[in-house]
């Protein structure tokens, strides 16, 4: 979440004060149990690297690959994202995507 907010702030979507407020609200949601955190299990980094082969035609980064590996490991029903590349990669891996980005940025919903 911190990297997403940092990027959005650098892109001018909001100022550093808003970034801090959003991150604080995110942390509060985690503390209140609205969002779940899962441990980084042994083998996830290898699973992420193996996904590179399946996703070789996408511009996905290693952090996103790790998120996808975790989603598969915990058998997530859906992956929520506002990142077009992450959404496209999830769709290729047959993960259902809950898109919350710009309306026209992602069209391969499953």
Backbone as CSV, one residue per row, in Angstrom:
resi,resn,N_x,N_y,N_z,CA_x,CA_y,CA_z,C_x,C_y,C_z
1,UNK,0.826,-1.180,0.000,0.000,0.000,0.000,0.877,1.253,0.000
2,UNK,1.962,1.205,0.760,2.838,2.369,0.838,3.439,2.707,-0.525
3,UNK,3.831,1.690,-1.284,4.419,1.971,-2.594,3.370,2.522,-3.553
4,UNK,2.161,1.995,-3.487,1.076,2.508,-4.330,0.796,3.972,-4.006
5,UNK,0.668,4.276,-2.733,0.382,5.655,-2.338,1.519,6.588,-2.716
6,UNK,2.751,6.128,-2.524,3.900,6.950,-2.899,3.911,7.272,-4.378
7,UNK,3.615,6.258,-5.198,3.576,6.484,-6.641,2.465,7.455,-7.009
8,UNK,1.290,7.261,-6.433,0.166,8.153,-6.745,0.456,9.587,-6.306
9,UNK,1.154,9.734,-5.190,1.524,11.074,-4.727,2.521,11.707,-5.698
10,UNK,3.534,10.941,-6.123,4.515,11.461,-7.080,3.865,11.838,-8.401
11,UNK,2.808,11.109,-8.798,2.098,11.396,-10.040,1.182,12.611,-9.909
12,UNK,1.055,13.142,-8.699,0.250,14.340,-8.490,-1.215,14.078,-8.218
13,UNK,-1.584,12.828,-7.916,-2.983,12.520,-7.623,-3.441,13.112,-6.293
14,UNK,-2.503,13.291,-5.362,-2.782,13.936,-4.089,-1.464,14.378,-3.471
15,UNK,-1.551,15.172,-2.412,-0.346,15.706,-1.775,0.127,14.774,-0.653
16,UNK,1.344,15.000,-0.123,1.877,14.131,0.929,0.999,14.050,2.179
17,UNK,0.309,15.129,2.495,-0.585,15.099,3.660,-1.725,14.105,3.443
18,UNK,-2.318,14.131,2.264,-3.384,13.180,1.938,-2.830,11.760,1.914
19,UNK,-1.631,11.585,1.380,-0.986,10.265,1.369,-0.898,9.718,2.790
20,UNK,-0.460,10.544,3.725,-0.318,10.121,5.123,-1.679,9.765,5.728
21,UNK,-2.715,10.544,5.412,-4.061,10.257,5.942,-4.602,8.940,5.399
22,UNK,-4.386,8.710,4.101,-4.869,7.458,3.502,-4.152,6.262,4.114
23,UNK,-2.820,6.377,4.269,-2.059,5.269,4.842,-2.453,5.019,6.291
24,UNK,-2.721,6.067,7.026,-3.174,5.931,8.405,-4.516,5.195,8.471
25,UNK,-5.424,5.551,7.570,-6.728,4.870,7.518,-6.555,3.401,7.151
26,UNK,-5.638,3.118,6.234,-5.342,1.736,5.857,-4.847,0.951,7.074
27,UNK,-3.895,1.532,7.816,-3.360,0.858,8.999,-4.453,0.621,10.039
28,UNK,-5.341,1.570,10.189,-6.454,1.421,11.120,-7.374,0.277,10.689
29,UNK,-7.651,0.165,9.391,-8.474,-0.934,8.887,-7.824,-2.285,9.179
30,UNK,-6.505,-2.360,9.046,-5.793,-3.606,9.368,-5.933,-3.899,10.859
31,UNK,-5.688,-2.899,11.709,-5.798,-3.092,13.164,-7.203,-3.535,13.566
32,UNK,-8.218,-3.011,12.892,-9.607,-3.350,13.226,-10.064,-4.675,12.623
33,UNK,-9.200,-5.313,11.845,-9.542,-6.607,11.279,-10.351,-6.559,9.999
34,UNK,-10.505,-5.366,9.403,-11.236,-5.250,8.145,-10.430,-5.812,6.973
35,UNK,-9.120,-5.777,7.102,-8.214,-6.315,6.085,-7.349,-7.380,6.747
36,UNK,-7.093,-8.441,6.034,-6.287,-9.533,6.580,-4.857,-9.446,6.083
37,UNK,-3.929,-9.816,6.949,-2.528,-9.929,6.555,-2.171,-11.398,6.619
38,UNK,-1.442,-11.849,5.614,-1.020,-13.243,5.557,0.496,-13.310,5.633
39,UNK,1.021,-14.333,6.291,2.480,-14.438,6.395,3.117,-14.754,5.050
40,UNK,4.364,-14.363,4.926,5.128,-14.664,3.719,5.708,-16.058,3.897
41,UNK,5.078,-17.038,3.292,5.453,-18.436,3.478,6.657,-18.823,2.635
42,UNK,7.368,-19.811,3.121,8.513,-20.333,2.372,8.051,-20.826,1.005
43,UNK,8.805,-20.525,-0.012,8.479,-20.969,-1.359,7.743,-19.940,-2.197
44,UNK,7.242,-18.874,-1.571,6.495,-17.876,-2.333,7.371,-17.123,-3.316
45,UNK,8.612,-16.850,-2.930,9.483,-16.123,-3.869,9.773,-16.983,-5.091
46,UNK,9.944,-18.294,-4.894,10.162,-19.185,-6.029,8.915,-19.270,-6.906
47,UNK,7.751,-19.321,-6.276,6.493,-19.353,-7.029,6.342,-18.085,-7.865
48,UNK,6.707,-16.950,-7.274,6.621,-15.681,-8.002,7.548,-15.689,-9.209
49,UNK,8.744,-16.190,-9.034,9.688,-16.237,-10.150,9.201,-17.173,-11.253
50,UNK,8.571,-18.273,-10.885,8.030,-19.190,-11.897,6.895,-18.543,-12.687
51,UNK,6.178,-17.641,-12.055,5.097,-16.936,-12.752,5.648,-16.043,-13.861
52,UNK,6.907,-15.687,-13.756,7.526,-14.849,-14.801,7.384,-15.493,-16.171
53,UNK,7.453,-16.811,-16.218,7.327,-17.520,-17.491,5.908,-17.349,-18.033
54,UNK,4.912,-17.576,-17.182,3.519,-17.434,-17.600,3.189,-16.006,-18.004
55,UNK,3.844,-15.057,-17.362,3.505,-13.647,-17.556,4.585,-12.899,-18.328
56,UNK,5.326,-13.617,-19.141,6.470,-13.019,-19.838,6.076,-11.884,-20.785
57,UNK,4.833,-11.835,-21.208,4.404,-10.774,-22.132,3.795,-9.575,-21.403
58,UNK,3.850,-9.583,-20.076,3.363,-8.433,-19.312,4.552,-7.680,-18.732
59,UNK,4.328,-6.457,-18.328,5.381,-5.626,-17.737,5.304,-5.668,-16.218
60,UNK,4.994,-6.827,-15.674,4.775,-6.943,-14.234,6.091,-6.913,-13.462
61,UNK,6.056,-6.311,-12.277,7.251,-6.225,-11.437,7.236,-7.338,-10.391
62,UNK,8.372,-7.551,-9.750,8.503,-8.654,-8.800,7.563,-8.494,-7.610
63,UNK,7.330,-7.271,-7.144,6.419,-7.070,-6.022,5.005,-7.534,-6.385
64,UNK,4.575,-7.222,-7.591,3.256,-7.685,-8.041,3.223,-9.203,-8.173
65,UNK,4.319,-9.786,-8.634,4.395,-11.246,-8.719,4.260,-11.876,-7.341
66,UNK,4.864,-11.271,-6.355,4.737,-11.780,-4.983,3.294,-11.694,-4.501
67,UNK,2.625,-10.583,-4.809,1.206,-10.471,-4.442,0.375,-11.563,-5.105
68,UNK,0.641,-11.815,-6.372,-0.101,-12.856,-7.090,0.198,-14.240,-6.520
69,UNK,1.449,-14.493,-6.156,1.811,-15.781,-5.567,1.094,-15.971,-4.230
70,UNK,1.002,-14.918,-3.449,0.291,-15.002,-2.173,-1.198,-15.245,-2.419
71,UNK,-1.770,-14.545,-3.382,-3.191,-14.739,-3.693,-3.473,-16.194,-4.055
72,UNK,-2.599,-16.767,-4.836,-2.767,-18.190,-5.186,-2.588,-19.087,-3.966
73,UNK,-1.575,-18.807,-3.163,-1.277,-19.635,-1.993,-2.441,-19.661,-1.006
74,UNK,-3.065,-18.515,-0.767,-4.167,-18.453,0.191,-5.507,-18.769,-0.462
75,UNK,-5.463,-19.091,-1.749,-6.666,-19.425,-2.517,-7.708,-18.305,-2.439
76,UNK,-7.228,-17.098,-2.697,-8.106,-15.920,-2.665,-9.216,-16.066,-3.692
77,UNK,-10.409,-15.667,-3.319,-11.547,-15.706,-4.243,-11.437,-14.614,-5.295
78,UNK,-10.856,-13.497,-4.907,-10.789,-12.342,-5.798,-9.561,-11.507,-5.429
79,UNK,-9.000,-10.844,-6.422,-7.875,-9.935,-6.214,-8.358,-8.528,-6.524
80,UNK,-8.317,-7.645,-5.539,-8.733,-6.254,-5.727,-7.520,-5.420,-6.093
81,UNK,-7.628,-4.642,-7.164,-6.512,-3.813,-7.594,-6.993,-2.628,-8.414
82,UNK,-6.169,-1.583,-8.404,-6.388,-0.438,-9.281,-5.234,-0.332,-10.268
83,UNK,-4.409,-1.367,-10.304,-3.230,-1.398,-11.168,-3.546,-2.231,-12.407
84,UNK,-3.509,-1.588,-13.567,-3.878,-2.262,-14.817,-3.000,-3.478,-15.096
85,UNK,-1.694,-3.359,-14.898,-0.790,-4.477,-15.192,-1.063,-5.639,-14.248
86,UNK,-1.268,-5.342,-12.964,-1.585,-6.388,-11.987,-2.900,-7.069,-12.362
87,UNK,-3.887,-6.296,-12.769,-5.182,-6.858,-13.141,-5.060,-7.766,-14.362
88,UNK,-4.308,-7.334,-15.351,-4.115,-8.160,-16.548,-3.379,-9.450,-16.212
89,UNK,-2.367,-9.367,-15.367,-1.623,-10.556,-14.965,-2.520,-11.513,-14.185
90,UNK,-3.331,-10.984,-13.279,-4.253,-11.818,-12.511,-5.232,-12.528,-13.437
91,UNK,-5.738,-11.818,-14.430,-6.669,-12.427,-15.388,-5.994,-13.553,-16.163
92,UNK,-4.743,-13.364,-16.560,-4.003,-14.423,-17.261,-3.882,-15.656,-16.376
93,UNK,-3.738,-15.435,-15.063,-3.600,-16.545,-14.111,-4.957,-17.084,-13.657
94,UNK,-6.028,-16.621,-14.304,-7.399,-17.041,-13.978,-7.828,-16.672,-12.563
95,UNK,-7.288,-15.562,-12.053,-7.768,-15.025,-10.787,-8.855,-14.003,-11.097
96,UNK,-9.929,-14.039,-10.342,-10.998,-13.066,-10.516,-10.511,-11.712,-10.005
97,UNK,-10.821,-10.647,-10.736,-10.329,-9.311,-10.418,-11.483,-8.407,-10.019
98,UNK,-11.312,-7.723,-8.873,-12.223,-6.650,-8.476,-11.496,-5.355,-8.794
99,UNK,-11.905,-4.711,-9.870,-11.224,-3.520,-10.372,-11.781,-2.283,-9.703
100,UNK,-10.913,-1.434,-9.140,-11.378,-0.174,-8.575,-10.577,1.017,-9.092
101,UNK,-9.970,0.850,-10.265,-9.245,1.951,-10.903,-10.171,2.727,-11.829
102,UNK,-9.576,3.519,-12.698,-10.351,4.285,-13.675,-11.204,3.346,-14.509
103,UNK,-12.373,3.790,-14.869,-13.334,2.932,-15.563,-12.797,2.282,-16.822
104,UNK,-12.106,3.006,-17.642,-11.692,2.490,-18.945,-10.280,1.908,-18.944
105,UNK,-9.654,1.796,-17.789,-8.258,1.338,-17.753,-8.107,-0.170,-17.827
106,UNK,-9.124,-0.926,-17.479,-9.004,-2.385,-17.473,-10.283,-2.988,-18.021
107,UNK,-10.142,-3.825,-19.031,-11.338,-4.382,-19.658,-11.406,-5.901,-19.598
108,UNK,-10.372,-6.585,-19.114,-10.364,-8.045,-19.107,-10.898,-8.628,-17.811
109,UNK,-11.971,-8.098,-17.262,-12.517,-8.604,-16.021,-13.012,-10.027,-16.195
110,UNK,-12.826,-10.809,-15.143,-13.306,-12.207,-15.138,-14.144,-12.439,-13.914
